Amino acid sequence: MGSEKTQPARGMRDFLPADVRKREYVIGVVKEVYERFGFEPLETPAVENIETLLGKYGEEGNQLIFKILKRGVHESTGEADLALRYDLTVPLARVVAEYRDKLPKFFKRYQIQPVWRADRPARGRFREFYQCDVDVLGSRSMVVEAEIIAAAGEALMKLGFDDFTIRLNHRQALTGILTAAGVPLEIHDAALVGLDKLDKIGRDKVQTELTERGIANAPANTLLDFFADLASLDDAAQIAIEESHEAQQLALNSAILGRLVEFVGSDEIGARGIDELQSILQLCAANGSASRIRIDPGLARGLSYYTGAIIEIHVKDLAGSLGGGGRYDGLVGMFLGRDVPACGFSLGLERIIVVMAERGMFPPALLSAPADLMVTIWNEDTIEDSVVLASELRRESLRVDLYPEADKLGKQFKHASARGIPFVVILGDEERARGEVALKDMRSGDQKSVKRENIASEVRQLLAES
């Protein structure tokens, strides 16, 4: 009989101890920042009713939902009634509709949980991955957008990123651009799906896709010419961000907004979107995050639920984004029957970890030993004494590994060395008779006797010196 496959399912991963420590470090930093901004934690089930998810993510999103077939006597139908959570935003909208009387007027929540997408796995793209979300519900004020941008930006800075760009656009500004270009209203969503790929596949392929989606050559060319005209301003804005010239960046964003105003003209919806972009920029200037922002009129994001600001964070030399979000005032209304103002942002934990690992951004201490010291077992008669000592040292807040068997000391040392544990404590017969232990430094090979009651302070001092 052949052996079973031991690899996880494609697009899924096992996380060994070092991987888990990295993930917990990133999540810890993000949580700390979110909580300082006044966000509260929320968790929702991994599985949702399928009707909760379908129709909320646009045509491409619907195809990526992991459906769960009916079970038991209904299994033969081949129908799906449940689905794995696709993101954290739609479940949030469901929660707000379900518990609206128990939540505060302005509900600020963060949520860090896994989501699942039936996507094709690639570098930094998985079928199961965590999202780190912040959302504010209940207010239409642009203060919300500015707060979310600042929170996401600060989380990245705390993790050590210094070369990220916060791309900002507005769904209503996009509507104004499409209207001014002559794209019929009924195919605006189709045009946005194509435009969202402009950075990824280039003008020619986007033009082909726009044509396939029913957009005539004249409006398609007008659209693409407008974005080509902005390209030089976009490039200059990127250079300004890298050089941290805040005043220059603000001026370039102002120039981009000016081009938008000229192009959109008298379109009321487009003008309102541009005004809101200007308000967000002013508020971000007040909270110190404006120098990271680049107004990007081509930023569309393929999700159909955005109604206002659209936000993505990009880092140099990385395909795709480190996170995205925006305003979605209409989503909760799908469950509640009336609109609730909402705005949110999701950091991509997996991509953040990949980039940090490639760049060596994790603190060295995080990647070090799983324990501060290891207590050995001298022989079968002294096992209980070693257990007592390990417990004493743990009460002193040290991380202590206890070797589980009365093995040869050489094997015990080898085990500690393989795990990178810096110190080993030996409870030999002579040491026990004197009320001492032998402390071996696995890095230098030095060994000395230490009073048993002093071992914790001695190890702490040596760790501080290393």
N, C-alpha and C positions, 0 to 999 in steps of 0.2 A: 504494500500500500504506500503510495507516494505521500510525502509530507504536505501539510496544508500551507498555503501561501501565508506568509507572516507580515507582508507589507500592508499598511493601512489602505483603505479605498483611495482611488485616484483623486487628488485634490484635497485630501484630508491628511493630517499629520499627527504623529506621536510627538510629545514634548518631553525630552529627557530633563534631568534636574537643572542643568545649566540653561536650557531653553526656558524653563518655567521661571527661573530667577530673573531672566531678562524681561519676560512678560510682566511679572509682578512688579518689577522696578518701574517700567513705563506706566503701568496702570496706576501705581501708587503716586507717581508725579502728577499724572493727569487728574486723578481724584482730588489731590491736595489743591491744585489750582482751581478746579471747578467749585470746590466747596468754599474757597476764599471769595468766589464771586457770588455766593449765596444759593448755589444749586443743591437740590436734595436728591438722594438716590431713589431709583425705581427699578424694579425687575418685572419682566413679563414672561409667560410660558414660551418654550421653544416651539410649540405647535399652536397654530391658529386655525380657525375655521377657514376653509379655502375661499369662501365668498368675502371674508375680511380683507384678503390680499389681492384678489383678482381685480383688475381694472384701476389699480392705484398707481401703477408704475409705468404706464405707457405700453405700447405694443411690444417693445423689446423686453421690458421687464417681465411681462406676463409669461414669456417663453422661458425665463430663468428661474421660475418658482419651482421648488422641490415639492411635488405633489405626493400625498400619502394615500394609497388605495384603501378603499373600504375593507373591513376586516371580517373575519368569522363567516357567517352565513351570506354576507353580502360580497365576499371576496370575488366571486365569479363574475360580478358585474363589470369589473375592470374600471370602475369609476372612482374618482377621488373626492373625498369630503373634507380632508384636512390638508395642511401644508406646513412645511417648516418656515419659520420666521425669515422673511427676506431682508428686512431692515428693522430698525428700532422705532422709526417714525410712525408708521401706520399702527403698530400696536399701542404706541403712546396716544394716538388720536382715539383709538377704541377705549383706552383706559379713561381718558378725559370725558368721553361721552357716557361711560358706565358709572363713574364716580364723581360726576360734576358737582354734586351737592356737598361732597366731603373735601374737595380741593380748594386751595386759596384762590382768590380772584386772579392773581398773577402767579401762575404755577411754573416754577423754575425747577427743572429736573435734569439730572445727568443719569445716564444708563450705560453700563459697560457689560455687554453680553455677546455671545456668538450669534451670527446669522448665517444663513445657508443660501447659496445660489448655484443653480445647475449650469455653471459657466465652464468654458474651456480653461483648464489650469494653465498658468504661465508664470513667468518670473514675478514674484510678489503678488500673484493673484491665485486665490484658493477657493474651493467650494465651501469650506467652512472657515469662517474668520470672525474676529471680534470687531465690534464697532464701539467707539467712545463718543457718545452723543451728549450734547447740551441743547435744551430747548426751553423757550419761554412761551407760555400761552396766556392770552387774555389782554394783550396790548398791541395796538397798531403803531405805537411810537417808534421812531427810528433809533431811540436810545437802545432798544432791544438788539438791533443789528450791530450797533457799535459795541455793546457789551459782549456779544457772542464772538465777534471778531477779535476783541481784546483777549477774551478767555482762551480761545483756540491758539492765538499767537503766543500768549504767555506760556501755555503748556509746552509748545514746541521750543521756545527759548529756554525754559527750565530743563528740557531734555538735551540742550546743547546745540540746537539748530540755529544758524545765523544767516542762512542764504535762501530763506523761503520767500515766496511772493504770494500775497493774498489777492487773487483775481476777483474782481467785483463787477457785477452787471445787474440788470433789472429786467424782469420779465416784461413789464409794460414798456420799457425802452425798446426791447426787442420787437414787441408788437408794433410800436411806432416805426421802427426801421423797416419791418416787413411791409407795413401798409404804405409807407412812402416809396418803397421799391416797386409797388404794384402787385404784391402777392395777395391773392384773394384770402379773406379771413378764414374760410372753411379749410384751407390747407396750411394755415400757419404752423400747426403742430408738426405736420410732415416736414415743413421747411426747417423747423428748429432741430429735428432729429438729424437732418443732413448737415446743418451749420455746426452742430456740436462736434462734428468730426473734422472740421477745417484744419485744426492743428495736427491731427493724426494722419490724414490721408491726402491733404493738399487740395488746391483749388480745382484742378481738372476732375478729380474723382468726385469731389463734392458737387461740381456742376452736373456731372453725369447722374448722380444720385438725385439731385433736385429735379432734373428732367424726368427721371423715372417716377418721381413722386407727383408729377403733374404740374410742375411749375414751368411756365413758358421761358424761352431763352432770354427775352428782354428783361423781365424782373430778376431772373437769376443772375444775369450779367451785371445789372445795376447793383444788386446786393454784393456780389463778389468784388466789384470795383470799389465799392465803399470800404470794404474790409481791407482791400489791398492798399487803399489810400491811408488807412490808419496804421499800416504795418510799420512804417518808419517811426511813428510816434510811439508805438508799442516797444520797439527795439530800444529807443532812447530811454523810455521809462524803466525798462529792465536794467539798463546800465546804471541809471540813477539809484535804483534800489541797492544794487551791489556796492555802490560807492557811499551809501547812506546819506545822500544829499536830499534831506527832507524837503527843503524849500523847492528844489528843482523838481522833485517828484510831484509835489502838489501842483506846481505850475504845469507839468506835463499832463497830469490828470485833468486839470482845468482846460487845457487845449483839446484833449480828447472829448470832453463834455461839450466844448464849443462846436466841434465838428458834428457831434450828435445833434445838437440843437439846430444847426444849419440843415442837416439832412432830414430830420423829422419834421421840421417846419411847424405847421399849425395843428398837427395831429394831437388831440387833447390827451389821449391815453399815453402816447410816447412822451409828451412834455411832462406829465405827472411822474412818470418813471424817472426821467432825468432830474427833476426837482428832488425826488427822494434820494437819488444817488448823491446829489450835492449835500443834502442834509446828513447822510451817513458819513461822508468824507469830513464834514465839519466836526461832527461828534467824535470821530476817530482821531482827528487832530487834537481834540481836547483830552482824550485818554491816552494819547501817545502812540497809537498804532497806525497812524495814517502813512508813515514813511514806508510801510510794508505793502501798501495797497496799490494795485494797478487796475485802473478802470479798463475792462476788456469787453467792448460791445459785442464780440463774437462768442462770448461764453454763454452757452445755452443750457447745458446739462439735459440729458434725454428724459428726465422724469417729468411727467405731465402735471404734477401737483403744485409746482411753484407758481406763486401769484405775484411776487414782488422781487426783492433782492435775491441775487444768485451769487454764491460764494464758493470759490475753490482755492485750495492752498497747494502751490507747486514748489518743489525744491529743485535746484540746479542739477542737470544731468540725470533726472529721473523721469522715465516715461510714465505718464499718468500723474495723479494727484495724491497728496497725503491726506486729503479730506475735502469734503464739500457739504454744501447745505444752502439754506435760503429761507425765504418766507413762503408759507403755504396756508394762507388764510382760509382756503376752502376745504381742506381735508377733513377736519373734525366734523364739519357739517354733513359729510357723507354718512356719518354714524348718528349724529345728534339731530339733524334736521334744521340746524341753523349754524351759520358760520361762527367760528371762534378764531380770533387772530392768533397766529402761531409763527414762530421762526426758530430755526435750529441749525446745528452744524454737527457733522460726524467726522471725527478723526479716524483714519485707517490704521489701526494698531499694527497689523501685519506688515504693512509697507514701512511704517516707522521703525519697526524692529529690524527689518532687512537692511534699511539704509544705515541705521545706527551700528549694526554689526559690521557692515562693509567699511564704514568709516572709523571704526574703533572708538565709538562715542560712549560706550558703557563704562562706568567707573571700574577701575581695576579691582577694587575690593569686592565688587559684585561677582566677579568671575573667579574669585579665589576659593579657598578651601570651604567645604561644607561644614566644618567644625573647627573650633579653636584648638582643641586638643583631643587626644584619644587616650582612654584609660585601658591599660592592658590587663590581662589575667595571668597571674604567675603560675598557678596550678589549680587543680580541682578543689582543693581545700580553701582557696582564697577567693573563690568566685563572689561570695556574698560581700566580702570586704571591698572588692572592686565595684560592685553594684552600689554600695553605700557611698563610696568616694565619688562616683559619677553623679549621684543624686545631690551630694553636698555641693559639688562644683556647679551643677545646673542651677541650684538655688542662688548661687553667686552671679547668675546671669551670663555664665559662659556657655558656649555651644560645645557640648561634650558628646563624643562618640564613644561607645563602650564596645570593645571587641567581644564577640559573643562566645568564644571558646577558649579553653586552656590549651592554646597552641604553642608551638615553639616561638620564642621571642622574635627570632629572625623573620618569621612569617607575619607576625603582628606588625613589626616595623615596616615590612614591605607593603602591607595593606595600607598603613597610614601614609606612606610615601606616595603610593599610587593615587590616593585620593587628594593629595596635596595638603594634608593636615600638618601644620607646622610643629606641633609639640606632642610628645608622647609621655605619659606618666607610667612609671613602673613601680609596682608594689612588691618588691622582693622581700625575702625573709629578714635580711639584715635591716633594711629600711623600716619595715614594720616594727621591729624590735626597738628601734630608736625613735619611733613616732615621726618618721620621715618618709618621703617618696623620692624616687629618682626622676628627674625631669630631663628628657632628651630633646634637644633642638634638632628636628629632622632636616633643617636647611643647612646648618653648619656641622652637624654631627656631635656638637658639644653636649656633655651630660654632667649634671651636678645634683647634689642632694639638697632637698628643700624641706623645711618643717611642714608637716601635713596641713597645719592651720594657715600657713602662708602661701600655699600653692596658688590659690586664686589670684591674690594680689601680684604674685611673681609673674604669672602668665599674662595678666593684664598689662603689667609694665613692659614686658618683652614685646607684646603685640603693639603697644603704643610706640615703641622705639623702632619697630621694623617698617 
